Amino acid sequence: MLIQPVTLEQVWQLRHQVMWPDRELDYVKLKDDDQGRHYGLLVGGQLISVISLFIDHNEAQFRKFATLTDRQGKGYGSYLLSYVLQEVEQAGIRRIYCNARAEKTGFYSKFGLAPTEESFIRGDKQYVIMERFFPVSFDSFHSSSNSDA
């Protein structure tokens, strides 16, 4: 199992296959895809799961998280999401959020994401915005706060 950056073409193909197979390919493309970081989980050289991460100052959004249907429920998506959450936290990002399909909120709750009061419908599917806050690191303050007692 390997997690690595993947191309937009790879991301679009898997998104299309998993999320919106009955729509045209352009439906799964985001206008700001070129500004995102796109990660893929590969098993035996086959792309199994993708996630796109968009960072704006001290917050990030992950979008278009998709795992091949026949590989769902086997831990691949969980492994990829855990990896991305760890990357975000280590980068000092304060908040991460996603637009979760309403029926998937239980899955995201396992990773510390909590539903907000914001929701919407897109393509006949109900979405809930879920978020997680990471603790602020005070390590940089310790060196300047040494005092003689």
Secondary structure, DSSP 8 states (H G I E B T S, - for coil): -EEEE--HHHHHHHHHHHT-TTS-GGGG--TTGGGSEEEEEEETTEEEEEEEEEEETTEEEEEEEEE-GGGTTSSHHHHHHHHHHHHHHHTT--EEEEEEEGGGHHHHHTTT-EEEEEEEEETTEEEEEEEEE-----HHHHTT-----
